[in-house]
């Protein structure tokens, strides 16, 4: 006898016995009509895997495989609210507040866009239309290029499709019929996707809204009317399958939100991001440049940028010394044989510059500092009493980045890495990792980043060729990192397959003032290089043992960290980091002498000061200093000169009135010493 009812387990622990064929929408309505109205899709987790956090926490992706493939039947999956439930399952209703829901809305918006394009331009052939972090796109093949007027017409037609509130219906067709239909209509891209992501005998998944039908795995919102606020944003070219020998497609981008308010906020945020672009501010504030004649991805630090770099590096070196590191320096080029020993020649050659042949051997520019630190460690015998040994270097490294991948300071070919390597005994490893994490948190806090995310990147045992070392070593190392993170009470995300080829790692992704994530600090476990270089120390037992090695870079690179700082602060650096901390504005020529006196006193106290001695009006001088985002502007006239005072203007609060110079100096020194972000 067939089963008549199924058990649906809800997130609050309740279990509902419902007839086979009940839909998530019906269950939502039985709980609350408001819940049903707010739900976008549902997540089903098979009961056999619902208790496994590694499975329960997995997410759908936006890849073609996720859009078209069959997926893992044992894994959690997002489904339409109209899906018929046929087995016992765990059900979660995904509402607008859930991050997964917005991607579903955007994927549905891509279908709305394709519907609009075919209604306006029926000769168009469809590619694919995934959701992205910022919105969605759809690839189209059409001999005649779209124009700006066409994009406006597409957006208008999308509004009509949304207003029709057409249900998204999930349908199936035998694979052979689907291929025949697409081949008959000349839909070469859809033919490719069906061939690639389905198998002979499969039932192929389609979604229909109105007369529009698209090969798609889903899920989708219940109807086009749930796609409330959309905007077609721009147009770009893309070769079919990324091959320039193939037809060129037209990729139309758009974005979608739950409301016009959210959409307006999104574009306001994009405007703010554009204002904070470190490449624009770097030029405006004269901080750095990239010189075409010298080459792409190579940074020239100008004097003001150089001052900030010095402050950053001085802080890092002082903190390293305070935490028990020893400062070292290693060459920029080393023999190719060294990189063969380290394994970089095999695992990292694609990111290294080609060898240069000198009179005695082939050499390579270093992409990393670790082999150099290892050679320093090996230069003298080590006892367990010497460990841990901590070497730190602000070392220049060089990595080959493809011409299309570089981006200002954020991705370059030559950069300075705040690199450190720790050599310790197995019993010391957890304490050393704990200290590295503490150091990473200190870096983020000091430079004004209060929020960050932590990821533990592990190996993937199904891909042994991508990772060196024994399985048991990886598991032991990952367990050690896991324990340290739990000991510190840190919430973290475990990511299989994202470890370095030589060991697992902990990455810190800071959150800037606009809520963007930046990958900077990393702490990495390495049991590969100590073995390759035959590193040793003499233990308490008098025997020789292999030390454990830890890599850590907390700025990540000075260049990238500086670029993030520029965007985080919009170029308005806190007082202790600002290249010019105080701008002096003498009101007239007779006040120049007092301005020079003030400058001398401030500089003697360690402040960085500029005087505007031009024969310009006071307001023009103030405006120019303000455009340079200088934290303090001090104006001085007869009254200030007589009282040995200054009239203070702050970048954030404007005119603060007059105060004694000694009082201003005391306040400024306190803010600098405390590394405050306030003025």
TORMAR-299918 format. One line per field, with one value per residue (C-alpha): residue in one letter; z, y, x negated. Coordinates in nm, 2 decimals. Example, Ala and Ser with C-alpha at 12.3 -4.5 7.8 and 13.67 -1.06 7.14 Angstrom:
residues 2
residuo <- [a,s]
up <- [0.78,0.71]
north <- [-0.45,-0.11]
east <- [-1.23,-1.37]
This chain:
residues 679
residuo <- [x,x,x,x,x,x,x,x,x,x,x,x,x,x,x,x,x,x,x,x,x,x,x,x,x,x,x,x,x,x,x,x,x,x,x,x,x,x,x,x,x,x,x,x,x,x,x,x,x,x,x,x,x,x,x,x,x,x,x,x,x,x,x,x,x,x,x,x,x,x,x,x,x,x,x,x,x,x,x,x,x,x,x,x,x,x,x,x,x,x,x,x,x,x,x,x,x,x,x,x,x,x,x,x,x,x,x,x,x,x,x,x,x,x,x,x,x,x,x,x,x,x,x,x,x,x,x,x,x,x,x,x,x,x,x,x,x,x,x,x,x,x,x,x,x,x,x,x,x,x,x,x,x,x,x,x,x,x,x,x,x,x,x,x,x,x,x,x,x,x,x,x,x,x,x,x,x,x,x,x,x,x,x,x,x,x,x,x,x,x,x,x,x,x,x,x,x,x,x,x,x,x,x,x,x,x,x,x,x,x,x,x,x,x,x,x,x,x,x,x,x,x,x,x,x,x,x,x,x,x,x,x,x,x,x,x,x,x,x,x,x,x,x,x,x,x,x,x,x,x,x,x,x,x,x,x,x,x,x,x,x,x,x,x,x,x,x,x,x,x,x,x,x,x,x,x,x,x,x,x,x,x,x,x,x,x,x,x,x,x,x,x,x,x,x,x,x,x,x,x,x,x,x,x,x,x,x,x,x,x,x,x,x,x,x,x,x,x,x,x,x,x,x,x,x,x,x,x,x,x,x,x,x,x,x,x,x,x,x,x,x,x,x,x,x,x,x,x,x,x,x,x,x,x,x,x,x,x,x,x,x,x,x,x,x,x,x,x,x,x,x,x,x,x,x,x,x,x,x,x,x,x,x,x,x,x,x,x,x,x,x,x,x,x,x,x,x,x,x,x,x,x,x,x,x,x,x,x,x,x,x,x,x,x,x,x,x,x,x,x,x,x,x,x,x,x,x,x,x,x,x,x,x,x,x,x,x,x,x,x,x,x,x,x,x,x,x,x,x,x,x,x,x,x,x,x,x,x,x,x,x,x,x,x,x,x,x,x,x,x,x,x,x,x,x,x,x,x,x,x,x,x,x,x,x,x,x,x,x,x,x,x,x,x,x,x,x,x,x,x,x,x,x,x,x,x,x,x,x,x,x,x,x,x,x,x,x,x,x,x,x,x,x,x,x,x,x,x,x,x,x,x,x,x,x,x,x,x,x,x,x,x,x,x,x,x,x,x,x,x,x,x,x,x,x,x,x,x,x,x,x,x,x,x,x,x,x,x,x,x,x,x,x,x,x,x,x,x,x,x,x,x,x,x,x,x,x,x,x,x,x,x,x,x,x,x,x,x,x,x,x,x,x,x,x,x,x,x,x,x,x,x,x,x,x,x,x,x,x,x,x,x,x,x,x,x,x,x,x,x,x,x,x,x,x,x,x,x,x,x,x,x,x,x,x,x,x,x,x,x,x,x,x,x,x,x,x,x,x,x,x,x,x,x,x,x,x,x,x,x,x,x,x,x,x,x,x,x,x]
up <- [0.00,-0.09,0.17,0.22,0.45,0.51,0.81,0.76,1.02,1.08,1.21,1.55,1.61,1.52,1.30,1.07,0.92,0.58,0.28,0.01,-0.26,-0.01,-0.12,0.09,0.02,0.16,0.48,0.50,0.47,0.74,0.97,0.88,0.56,0.64,0.64,0.31,0.16,0.28,0.16,-0.16,-0.19,0.05,0.15,0.18,0.37,0.36,0.72,0.68,0.64,0.82,1.14,0.96,0.99,0.70,0.47,0.63,0.59,0.22,-0.03,-0.39,-0.63,-0.94,-1.17,-1.48,-1.31,-1.03,-1.29,-1.52,-1.34,-1.14,-0.81,-0.52,-0.41,-0.05,-0.01,0.10,-0.19,-0.26,-0.43,-0.55,-0.31,-0.55,-0.52,-0.43,-0.12,-0.15,0.12,0.49,0.50,0.69,0.56,0.60,0.44,0.29,0.33,0.20,0.51,0.40,0.17,-0.04,-0.13,-0.31,-0.55,-0.63,-0.70,-0.93,-1.11,-1.18,-1.29,-1.55,-1.69,-1.69,-1.89,-2.14,-2.18,-2.25,-2.50,-2.70,-2.71,-2.85,-3.06,-3.14,-3.36,-3.05,-2.93,-2.55,-2.36,-1.98,-1.71,-1.36,-1.05,-0.92,-0.60,-0.74,-0.96,-1.27,-1.64,-1.94,-2.25,-2.59,-2.94,-3.19,-3.51,-3.45,-3.14,-2.87,-2.83,-2.52,-2.65,-2.67,-2.31,-2.21,-2.41,-2.25,-1.90,-1.99,-2.13,-1.81,-1.61,-1.83,-1.77,-1.40,-1.41,-1.58,-1.27,-1.47,-1.26,-1.29,-1.38,-1.35,-1.64,-1.78,-2.13,-2.25,-2.33,-2.69,-2.75,-2.59,-2.80,-3.11,-3.04,-2.97,-3.27,-3.49,-3.37,-3.40,-3.02,-3.02,-2.67,-2.52,-2.72,-2.56,-2.21,-2.24,-2.39,-2.12,-1.81,-1.88,-1.98,-2.23,-2.10,-1.86,-1.81,-1.87,-1.64,-1.79,-1.64,-1.81,-1.75,-2.00,-2.34,-2.24,-2.17,-2.06,-1.98,-1.61,-1.28,-1.07,-0.82,-0.89,-0.71,-0.74,-1.02,-1.22,-0.99,-0.71,-0.90,-0.77,-0.84,-1.14,-1.33,-1.65,-1.58,-1.87,-2.17,-2.23,-2.48,-2.40,-2.63,-2.63,-2.39,-2.34,-2.67,-2.91,-3.20,-3.11,-3.18,-2.97,-2.73,-2.58,-2.21,-2.06,-1.69,-1.44,-1.08,-0.87,-0.52,-0.31,-0.32,-0.50,-0.17,-0.17,-0.54,-0.48,-0.18,-0.39,-0.65,-0.38,-0.24,-0.58,-0.60,-0.26,-0.38,-0.68,-0.46,-0.25,-0.54,-0.43,-0.78,-0.81,-0.45,-0.50,-0.78,-0.62,-0.29,-0.47,-0.29,-0.56,-0.93,-1.19,-1.47,-1.81,-1.93,-1.63,-1.66,-1.53,-1.18,-1.05,-0.78,-0.74,-0.39,-0.39,-0.08,0.09,0.02,0.13,0.47,0.53,0.43,0.67,0.96,0.87,0.84,1.16,1.35,1.21,1.29,1.64,1.71,1.57,1.80,2.10,2.02,2.00,1.63,1.49,1.18,0.87,0.51,0.22,-0.15,-0.43,-0.66,-0.58,-0.78,-0.96,-0.78,-0.45,-0.59,-0.71,-0.36,-0.21,-0.46,-0.60,-0.94,-0.97,-0.78,-0.83,-1.16,-1.34,-1.09,-1.12,-1.37,-1.61,-1.51,-1.59,-1.69,-1.51,-1.54,-1.28,-1.29,-1.36,-1.11,-1.04,-0.88,-0.55,-0.53,-0.15,0.13,0.30,0.14,0.24,0.60,0.59,0.48,0.77,1.01,0.86,0.89,1.25,1.46,1.67,2.00,2.15,2.38,2.08,1.97,1.88,1.63,1.47,1.16,1.02,0.70,0.51,0.19,-0.18,-0.38,-0.75,-0.90,-1.25,-1.29,-1.62,-1.78,-1.74,-1.37,-1.22,-1.03,-0.88,-0.55,-0.49,-0.74,-0.85,-0.99,-0.73,-0.37,-0.01,0.20,0.58,0.60,0.90,0.96,1.29,1.35,1.66,1.82,1.78,2.14,2.08,1.76,1.91,2.13,1.83,1.61,1.90,1.91,1.54,1.56,1.84,1.63,1.33,1.55,1.68,1.32,1.22,1.54,1.52,1.17,1.23,1.12,1.39,1.20,1.02,0.91,0.97,0.74,0.79,0.45,0.45,0.19,-0.03,0.01,-0.33,-0.51,-0.38,-0.67,-0.56,-0.20,-0.08,0.24,0.41,0.48,0.85,0.86,0.71,0.95,1.25,1.13,1.06,1.40,1.57,1.38,1.47,1.84,1.84,1.68,1.93,2.22,2.11,2.07,1.71,1.47,1.15,0.82,0.71,0.34,0.20,-0.09,-0.04,0.17,0.03,-0.15,0.15,0.44,0.58,0.67,0.86,0.66,0.80,0.58,0.71,0.66,0.56,0.63,0.33,0.44,0.17,0.25,0.19,0.21,0.38,0.69,0.67,0.90,0.73,0.86,0.67,0.71,0.35,0.35,0.68,0.52,0.18,0.33,0.60,0.89,1.23,1.59,1.88,2.12,2.50,2.42,2.23,1.90,1.59,1.51,1.24,1.34,1.25,1.04,1.03,0.77,0.85,0.67,0.85,0.61,0.34,0.14,0.22,-0.12,-0.09,0.27,0.18,-0.10,0.14,0.39,0.13,0.04,0.40,0.51,0.17,0.19,0.51,0.72,1.10,1.25,1.33,0.97,0.78,0.56,0.66,1.00,1.03,0.77,0.88,0.74,0.82,0.74,0.59,0.52,0.86,1.02,0.84,1.11,1.38,1.14,1.11,1.49,1.52,1.26,1.44,1.77,1.62,1.42,1.73,1.89,1.60,1.39,1.02,0.92,0.60,0.59,0.30,0.25,-0.08,-0.13,-0.14,0.05,0.38,0.26,-0.05,0.16,0.39,0.10,-0.05,0.27,0.31,-0.04,0.07,0.36,0.62,0.97,1.13,0.98,1.21,1.12,1.28,1.28,1.51,1.80,1.78,1.75,2.06,2.27,2.13,2.02,1.71,1.56,1.51,1.22,1.21,0.91,1.06,1.27,1.11,1.30,1.67,1.77,1.93,2.18,2.32,2.11,2.40,2.45,2.08,2.09,2.39,2.23,1.90,2.07,2.27,1.96,1.78,2.07,2.12,1.74,1.76,1.46,1.61,1.58]
north <- [0.00,0.34,0.60,0.84,1.10,1.24,1.40,1.76,1.88,2.26,2.48,2.53,2.15,2.10,1.80,1.81,1.51,1.62,1.43,1.33,1.61,1.90,2.20,2.43,2.72,2.52,2.45,2.82,2.92,2.68,2.84,3.20,3.38,3.65,3.40,3.26,3.61,3.68,3.35,3.33,2.97,2.67,2.47,2.10,1.89,1.51,1.39,1.16,1.47,1.74,1.70,1.72,2.09,2.06,1.96,2.17,2.48,2.43,2.68,2.68,2.84,3.05,2.83,2.68,2.34,2.47,2.63,2.33,2.02,1.77,1.84,1.61,1.44,1.40,1.77,2.05,2.22,2.52,2.45,2.64,2.70,2.50,2.18,1.87,1.71,1.33,1.22,1.29,1.60,1.91,2.22,2.58,2.87,3.13,3.48,3.82,3.86,3.55,3.63,3.33,3.47,3.78,3.56,3.37,3.70,3.81,3.47,3.52,3.87,3.73,3.52,3.84,4.01,3.72,3.73,4.10,4.06,3.79,3.98,4.29,4.11,3.76,3.67,3.67,3.34,3.28,3.20,3.18,3.42,3.37,3.58,3.76,3.93,4.27,4.16,3.94,3.92,3.74,3.65,3.70,3.63,3.88,4.01,4.37,4.53,4.66,5.03,5.25,5.30,4.92,4.88,5.14,4.95,4.62,4.77,4.91,4.57,4.40,4.62,4.49,4.13,4.19,4.36,4.06,3.85,3.54,3.22,3.05,2.69,2.41,2.16,1.87,1.73,1.42,1.51,1.40,1.62,1.92,1.88,1.84,2.16,2.37,2.24,2.31,2.67,2.72,2.77,2.66,2.78,2.60,2.29,2.30,2.34,2.05,1.83,1.92,1.91,1.62,1.26,1.04,0.94,1.23,1.45,1.80,2.08,2.39,2.70,2.87,3.21,3.31,3.20,3.21,2.88,2.84,2.55,2.59,2.40,2.68,2.76,3.07,3.30,3.21,3.46,3.75,3.99,3.90,4.07,4.42,4.66,4.61,4.81,4.74,4.87,4.82,4.62,4.43,4.19,3.83,3.55,3.23,2.99,3.26,3.17,3.46,3.23,3.18,3.42,3.74,3.76,4.07,4.05,4.27,4.34,4.44,4.43,4.36,4.43,4.38,4.75,5.07,5.20,4.91,4.97,5.35,5.26,5.02,5.29,5.54,5.29,5.25,5.62,5.62,5.33,5.53,5.83,5.61,5.45,5.43,5.49,5.82,5.93,5.82,6.07,6.35,6.32,6.26,5.93,5.69,5.63,5.35,5.46,5.31,5.35,5.14,4.87,4.76,4.65,4.83,5.10,5.43,5.56,5.95,6.14,6.16,5.79,5.72,5.88,5.66,5.36,5.45,5.48,5.15,4.97,5.13,5.02,4.66,4.63,4.77,4.53,4.24,4.32,4.36,4.02,3.83,3.83,3.89,4.11,3.97,4.07,3.83,3.88,3.96,3.70,3.35,3.05,2.84,2.53,2.68,2.71,2.35,2.23,2.44,2.31,2.65,2.55,2.28,2.42,2.79,2.84,3.00,3.29,3.33,3.53,3.33,3.24,3.47,3.32,3.46,3.35,3.08,2.96,3.04,3.27,3.37,3.67,3.56,3.53,3.45,3.51,3.17,2.99,3.27,3.25,2.88,2.92,3.16,2.90,2.63,2.85,2.74,2.43,2.47,2.32,2.29,2.56,2.80,2.74,2.90,3.10,3.39,3.57,3.87,4.07,4.34,4.19,4.28,3.99,3.96,3.76,3.74,3.87,3.86,4.20,4.20,4.11,4.40,4.66,4.97,4.88,4.58,4.34,4.42,4.25,4.38,4.43,4.43,4.14,4.17,3.82,3.61,3.25,3.07,2.75,2.56,2.23,2.04,2.11,2.49,2.51,2.59,2.87,3.01,3.00,3.17,3.45,3.50,3.53,3.78,3.98,3.97,4.11,4.38,4.49,4.52,4.70,4.95,5.05,5.10,4.77,4.66,4.39,4.09,3.73,3.43,3.13,2.80,2.67,2.30,2.04,1.83,1.47,1.39,1.60,1.47,1.61,1.97,1.93,1.80,1.60,1.31,1.29,1.24,1.55,1.76,1.63,1.69,2.05,2.13,2.00,2.22,2.53,2.43,2.40,2.74,2.92,2.76,2.84,3.21,3.20,3.30,3.21,3.08,2.92,2.60,2.58,2.25,2.26,2.62,2.55,2.64,2.35,2.31,2.33,2.46,2.83,3.08,3.39,3.71,3.91,4.26,4.45,4.81,5.11,5.02,4.66,4.51,4.21,4.23,3.94,4.05,3.87,3.51,3.25,2.93,2.59,2.43,2.07,2.06,2.30,2.17,1.82,1.95,2.14,1.88,2.12,2.00,2.08,1.88,1.78,1.72,1.35,1.45,1.32,1.52,1.63,1.82,2.16,2.28,2.59,2.87,3.14,3.46,3.79,4.04,4.34,4.07,4.32,4.68,4.79,4.61,4.71,5.07,5.05,4.92,5.19,5.46,5.33,5.26,5.62,5.78,5.93,6.11,5.92,5.94,6.18,5.93,5.80,6.13,6.23,6.59,6.62,7.00,7.27,7.62,7.93,8.27,8.52,8.78,8.82,8.98,8.65,8.44,8.48,8.34,8.06,7.96,7.96,7.74,7.50,7.47,7.39,7.13,6.96,6.95,6.75,6.51,6.64,6.66,7.02,7.23,7.61,7.78,8.10,8.19,8.54,8.41,8.48,8.29,8.10,7.98,7.84,7.67,7.52,7.38,7.22,7.07,6.92,6.75,6.60,6.73,6.65,6.99,7.34,7.61,7.97,8.25,8.63,8.91,8.78,8.43,8.57,8.79,8.50,8.23,8.05,7.90,7.90,7.53,7.38,7.00,6.80,6.65,6.93,7.25,7.57,7.49,7.83,7.96,7.76,7.80,7.63,7.42,7.29,7.20,7.03,6.82,6.70,6.62,6.42,6.22,6.13,6.02,5.82,5.64,5.59,5.72,5.74,6.04,6.41]
east <- [0.00,-0.14,-0.22,0.07,-0.09,-0.44,-0.61,-0.73,-0.97,-0.97,-1.26,-1.09,-1.09,-0.72,-0.63,-0.33,-0.17,-0.03,0.10,-0.14,-0.14,-0.10,-0.30,-0.52,-0.28,0.01,-0.20,-0.29,0.08,0.17,-0.08,0.00,0.12,-0.13,-0.41,-0.29,-0.28,-0.63,-0.78,-0.98,-1.09,-1.14,-1.44,-1.41,-1.66,-1.63,-1.60,-1.91,-2.12,-1.93,-2.13,-2.47,-2.57,-2.82,-2.53,-2.26,-2.47,-2.54,-2.41,-2.29,-2.53,-2.48,-2.69,-2.55,-2.57,-2.34,-2.10,-2.07,-2.22,-2.03,-2.21,-2.28,-1.95,-2.08,-2.18,-1.95,-1.79,-1.58,-1.24,-0.94,-0.66,-0.44,-0.66,-0.47,-0.61,-0.63,-0.88,-0.94,-1.16,-1.28,-1.12,-1.23,-1.04,-1.28,-1.15,-1.27,-1.50,-1.70,-2.00,-1.92,-1.58,-1.72,-1.92,-1.60,-1.42,-1.71,-1.72,-1.34,-1.41,-1.65,-1.37,-1.15,-1.42,-1.45,-1.07,-1.08,-1.37,-1.19,-0.87,-1.05,-1.31,-1.18,-1.48,-1.71,-1.87,-1.91,-2.22,-2.19,-2.08,-2.21,-2.18,-2.50,-2.59,-2.49,-2.19,-2.17,-2.25,-2.13,-2.34,-2.17,-2.28,-2.15,-2.32,-2.21,-2.36,-2.13,-2.12,-2.05,-1.70,-1.66,-1.77,-1.51,-1.24,-1.35,-1.31,-0.96,-0.85,-0.98,-0.75,-0.46,-0.56,-0.57,-0.23,-0.09,-0.18,-0.23,-0.29,-0.62,-0.53,-0.78,-0.75,-0.94,-1.01,-1.20,-1.56,-1.54,-1.23,-1.39,-1.71,-1.50,-1.30,-1.61,-1.80,-1.50,-1.48,-1.86,-1.90,-2.26,-2.33,-2.03,-2.13,-2.47,-2.34,-2.09,-2.36,-2.61,-2.39,-2.15,-2.18,-2.00,-1.66,-1.64,-1.33,-1.46,-1.35,-1.18,-1.01,-0.72,-0.57,-0.31,-0.43,-0.80,-0.97,-1.33,-1.56,-1.62,-1.65,-1.50,-1.37,-1.17,-0.94,-0.57,-0.49,-0.65,-0.46,-0.69,-0.98,-0.89,-1.17,-1.40,-1.65,-1.84,-2.18,-2.43,-2.54,-2.86,-3.01,-3.09,-3.21,-3.02,-3.19,-3.46,-3.63,-3.70,-3.66,-3.29,-3.00,-3.00,-2.70,-2.54,-2.53,-2.25,-2.29,-2.02,-1.94,-1.63,-1.52,-1.21,-1.11,-1.19,-1.33,-1.58,-1.66,-1.72,-1.94,-2.15,-2.23,-2.30,-2.55,-2.71,-2.75,-2.92,-3.15,-3.24,-3.33,-3.55,-3.74,-4.10,-4.22,-4.04,-4.12,-4.48,-4.52,-4.32,-4.52,-4.85,-4.91,-5.03,-5.04,-5.08,-5.30,-5.23,-5.59,-5.70,-5.44,-5.10,-5.05,-5.36,-5.30,-5.48,-5.43,-5.42,-5.55,-5.21,-5.13,-5.49,-5.42,-5.12,-5.31,-5.59,-5.33,-5.18,-5.51,-5.65,-5.35,-5.38,-5.75,-5.72,-5.43,-5.63,-5.92,-5.68,-5.53,-5.86,-5.94,-6.28,-6.31,-6.49,-6.54,-6.58,-6.69,-6.44,-6.58,-6.69,-6.81,-6.55,-6.67,-6.54,-6.19,-6.21,-6.29,-6.01,-5.75,-5.66,-5.82,-5.55,-5.25,-5.29,-5.48,-5.19,-5.20,-5.58,-5.78,-5.99,-6.34,-6.63,-6.96,-7.26,-7.62,-7.61,-7.24,-6.88,-6.71,-6.35,-6.19,-6.05,-5.67,-5.69,-5.93,-5.90,-6.20,-6.43,-6.32,-6.37,-6.73,-6.79,-6.64,-6.87,-7.18,-7.24,-7.14,-6.82,-6.73,-6.38,-6.49,-6.52,-6.17,-5.95,-6.15,-5.95,-6.09,-5.91,-5.98,-5.81,-5.94,-5.89,-5.75,-5.65,-5.37,-5.25,-4.90,-4.72,-4.67,-4.30,-4.30,-4.48,-4.30,-4.48,-4.64,-4.41,-4.57,-4.92,-5.24,-5.48,-5.39,-5.52,-5.40,-5.41,-5.52,-5.62,-5.71,-5.70,-5.89,-5.78,-5.73,-5.40,-5.31,-5.35,-5.14,-4.80,-4.94,-5.13,-4.81,-4.62,-4.88,-4.86,-4.48,-4.52,-4.77,-4.53,-4.25,-4.48,-4.57,-4.20,-4.10,-4.39,-4.32,-3.95,-3.79,-3.55,-3.38,-3.52,-3.44,-3.66,-3.70,-3.88,-3.99,-4.06,-4.17,-3.94,-4.03,-3.87,-4.13,-4.46,-4.66,-4.59,-4.72,-5.06,-5.11,-4.95,-4.58,-4.64,-4.86,-4.58,-4.32,-4.55,-4.63,-4.27,-4.17,-4.43,-4.29,-3.94,-4.02,-4.20,-3.90,-3.66,-3.89,-3.88,-3.50,-3.51,-3.23,-3.38,-3.29,-3.46,-3.54,-3.66,-3.90,-4.01,-4.32,-4.67,-4.83,-5.07,-4.83,-4.50,-4.45,-4.25,-4.14,-4.01,-3.77,-3.72,-3.40,-3.44,-3.22,-3.00,-2.96,-3.19,-3.41,-3.79,-4.02,-4.34,-4.48,-4.57,-4.73,-4.84,-4.96,-5.25,-5.38,-5.51,-5.81,-5.97,-5.98,-6.10,-6.38,-6.45,-6.42,-6.52,-6.55,-6.70,-6.43,-6.44,-6.51,-6.83,-6.68,-6.62,-6.26,-6.09,-5.94,-5.59,-5.57,-5.32,-5.28,-5.11,-5.04,-4.82,-4.81,-4.81,-5.01,-5.09,-4.95,-4.61,-4.56,-4.64,-4.38,-4.12,-4.21,-4.16,-3.81,-3.71,-3.79,-3.71,-4.06,-3.98,-4.24,-4.24,-4.48,-4.76,-4.76,-4.70,-5.00,-4.94,-4.78,-4.76,-4.72,-4.81,-4.63,-4.78,-4.51,-4.75,-5.12,-5.18,-5.08,-5.33,-5.59,-5.35,-5.25,-5.61,-5.64,-5.33,-5.47,-5.80,-5.63,-5.39,-5.67,-5.89,-5.60,-5.60,-5.31,-5.31,-5.23,-5.19,-5.16,-4.97,-5.18,-5.02,-4.88,-4.53,-4.21,-4.17,-3.86,-4.04,-4.32,-4.08,-3.89,-4.21,-4.32,-3.97,-3.99,-4.30,-4.10,-4.35,-4.21,-4.29,-4.30,-4.44,-4.36,-4.57,-4.53,-4.61,-4.40,-4.56,-4.91,-4.87,-4.73,-4.96,-4.64,-4.49,-4.14,-4.06,-3.86,-3.81,-3.74,-3.43,-3.29,-3.40,-3.48,-3.55,-3.66,-3.98,-4.20,-4.55,-4.81,-4.93,-4.57,-4.54,-4.88,-4.79,-4.47,-4.63,-4.91,-4.66,-4.46,-4.78,-4.91,-4.58,-4.55,-4.19,-3.97,-3.79,-3.88]
